[in-house]
Amino acid sequence: MPIIVNLDVMMARRKMSLSELSERVGLTLANLSILKTGKAKAIRFSTLQAICEALNCQPGDILEFQPDTGVDLNL
């Protein structure tokens, strides 16, 4: 998938645990874990806003676009 989630990077920079972020944002640990591992299919803007407020960052610090190279590595 060409969208990379760098939530773990921002959490490490802010020295914040997943459980602390969960409390601040009001999301379950399970939902944040799904987002952190890049398994989420979507994110609400309100959730993204809450995460950015808690981590004092911009959406681009969390989400990154890497174009698909078109090369299938699963041959």
Backbone bond lengths (Angstrom), bond angles and torsions (degrees), N, CA, C in turn:
res aa  C-N    CA-C-N  psi(-1)  N-CA   C-N-CA  omega(-1)  CA-C   N-CA-C  phi
1 M - - - 1.446 - - 1.530 108.07 -
2 P 1.317 117.80 135.52 1.459 120.09 -175.96 1.533 115.15 -77.52
3 I 1.330 119.08 -4.96 1.461 121.54 176.18 1.531 108.23 -97.87
4 I 1.318 116.26 121.03 1.454 122.82 -179.67 1.524 108.32 -105.40
5 V 1.331 116.85 132.32 1.460 122.10 178.95 1.523 108.12 -100.51
6 N 1.328 115.51 119.11 1.466 121.87 -178.81 1.523 111.64 -105.93
7 L 1.319 116.82 33.01 1.461 120.74 -178.62 1.525 111.27 -60.77
8 D 1.327 117.59 -41.09 1.454 120.76 -179.31 1.530 111.76 -63.22
9 V 1.336 116.56 -34.84 1.463 121.12 178.54 1.526 110.26 -65.10
10 M 1.339 116.46 -47.27 1.467 120.12 -179.52 1.522 111.31 -66.51
11 M 1.317 117.39 -37.12 1.463 120.46 177.73 1.534 109.76 -63.94
12 A 1.307 117.53 -40.70 1.462 120.98 179.18 1.530 110.69 -66.14
13 R 1.331 116.23 -41.29 1.470 119.94 178.59 1.521 111.65 -62.49
14 R 1.310 116.59 -34.64 1.469 121.59 -178.86 1.532 111.91 -92.60
15 K 1.340 115.74 0.00 1.471 121.69 -178.50 1.528 111.29 52.98
16 M 1.335 115.09 48.92 1.457 121.49 -178.33 1.528 109.60 -119.11
17 S 1.314 115.99 133.45 1.464 120.81 178.84 1.526 110.00 -81.84
18 L 1.321 114.70 164.24 1.458 120.14 178.02 1.528 110.57 -63.46
19 S 1.315 117.03 -38.56 1.465 119.73 -179.83 1.529 111.32 -68.09
20 E 1.326 117.89 -37.17 1.470 120.22 177.25 1.528 110.47 -66.65
21 L 1.329 116.94 -43.44 1.462 120.24 177.86 1.519 110.51 -63.12
22 S 1.323 116.77 -39.58 1.459 121.88 178.55 1.525 110.78 -58.46
23 E 1.325 116.57 -44.63 1.467 120.71 179.22 1.521 111.28 -65.43
24 R 1.323 117.16 -43.11 1.467 120.79 -177.71 1.520 112.82 -68.20
25 V 1.329 116.65 -35.88 1.460 121.52 -174.88 1.525 111.94 -90.59
26 G 1.327 116.85 -26.68 1.457 120.05 -178.74 1.518 113.52 84.56
27 L 1.323 116.78 27.71 1.464 121.89 175.45 1.520 108.90 -113.24
28 T 1.323 115.42 155.54 1.455 119.30 178.36 1.529 109.83 -71.14
29 L 1.323 115.84 156.54 1.460 120.61 175.66 1.526 110.65 -58.98
30 A 1.328 116.09 -38.13 1.470 120.56 -178.52 1.525 110.61 -62.69
31 N 1.327 117.62 -45.93 1.465 120.65 -179.06 1.527 111.65 -66.99
32 L 1.319 117.08 -39.94 1.463 119.44 177.33 1.524 111.08 -66.92
33 S 1.313 117.02 -36.28 1.457 121.18 178.56 1.530 110.76 -64.34
34 I 1.319 116.19 -41.65 1.474 120.62 177.21 1.523 110.33 -60.63
35 L 1.323 116.49 -42.40 1.456 120.82 178.33 1.536 110.45 -66.43
36 K 1.310 116.70 -45.61 1.465 122.09 -176.92 1.526 112.25 -61.62
37 T 1.318 116.78 -37.07 1.466 120.25 -178.11 1.527 112.97 -83.85
38 G 1.333 116.58 -1.20 1.460 120.17 178.19 1.512 114.03 80.15
39 K 1.329 117.87 14.37 1.458 121.38 -178.60 1.524 112.96 -90.19
40 A 1.333 117.20 -6.51 1.466 121.28 -179.27 1.526 109.66 -72.01
41 K 1.314 116.05 142.83 1.465 121.87 177.99 1.524 111.76 -92.29
42 A 1.337 116.76 -18.83 1.460 121.09 -177.43 1.520 109.09 -159.72
43 I 1.322 115.33 164.06 1.460 121.18 173.91 1.525 107.67 -143.90
44 R 1.302 116.59 135.95 1.459 121.14 177.42 1.522 108.67 -74.01
45 F 1.324 115.83 146.29 1.454 119.67 176.60 1.521 111.33 -60.60
46 S 1.314 117.72 -35.36 1.468 120.53 179.58 1.528 110.74 -65.46
47 T 1.327 117.01 -35.57 1.468 121.23 176.48 1.520 110.10 -69.29
48 L 1.320 116.51 -44.59 1.463 121.11 178.50 1.529 110.41 -61.12
49 Q 1.327 116.33 -40.95 1.460 120.79 177.78 1.525 110.86 -61.86
50 A 1.321 116.99 -46.06 1.468 121.30 -179.12 1.532 111.06 -63.10
51 I 1.331 117.38 -40.01 1.465 120.95 178.62 1.526 110.03 -66.24
52 C 1.326 116.74 -43.24 1.462 120.31 179.52 1.524 111.27 -63.94
53 E 1.322 116.84 -38.30 1.464 120.33 177.73 1.533 110.48 -65.66
54 A 1.325 116.53 -43.65 1.461 120.87 -178.28 1.529 111.97 -66.95
55 L 1.332 116.48 -36.05 1.463 120.87 -177.68 1.529 112.55 -97.09
56 N 1.337 116.32 -1.45 1.468 121.58 -178.76 1.529 110.73 51.31
57 C 1.343 115.05 58.40 1.456 120.62 -177.48 1.525 110.07 -143.32
58 Q 1.306 115.85 179.29 1.458 123.34 178.03 1.530 109.43 -102.80
59 P 1.349 118.23 156.22 1.468 120.06 177.89 1.531 112.96 -54.83
60 G 1.324 117.07 -35.09 1.461 121.12 178.97 1.512 113.74 -67.98
61 D 1.339 116.84 -16.60 1.462 120.16 175.00 1.524 110.97 -75.86
62 I 1.328 115.89 -22.16 1.468 121.59 -176.51 1.526 111.56 -101.77
63 L 1.324 116.92 -40.18 1.460 121.67 -176.91 1.521 110.35 -110.96
64 E 1.318 115.75 134.51 1.463 122.20 -178.08 1.521 108.98 -132.88
65 F 1.335 116.44 139.60 1.457 121.18 177.52 1.515 109.37 -104.00
66 Q 1.337 115.55 125.71 1.455 121.61 173.84 1.520 107.28 -123.41
67 P 1.329 117.21 112.29 1.462 120.02 -177.77 1.524 112.24 -56.07
68 D 1.312 115.10 143.45 1.461 121.49 177.47 1.531 108.06 -69.85
69 T 1.314 116.52 130.32 1.471 120.31 -178.25 1.520 112.03 -79.07
70 G 1.318 117.05 -14.25 1.446 120.47 -178.86 1.509 113.38 82.98
71 V 1.308 117.44 -1.10 1.467 122.35 179.60 1.517 108.68 -91.93
72 D 1.318 116.86 124.40 1.461 121.63 179.28 1.522 108.33 -89.58
73 L 1.337 116.00 111.27 1.459 120.85 -179.50 1.515 112.82 -87.50
74 N 1.336 117.13 -2.62 1.468 121.97 -178.74 1.530 110.40 -98.76
75 L 1.285 117.05 48.58 1.479 120.23 -178.14 1.500 110.94 -80.11
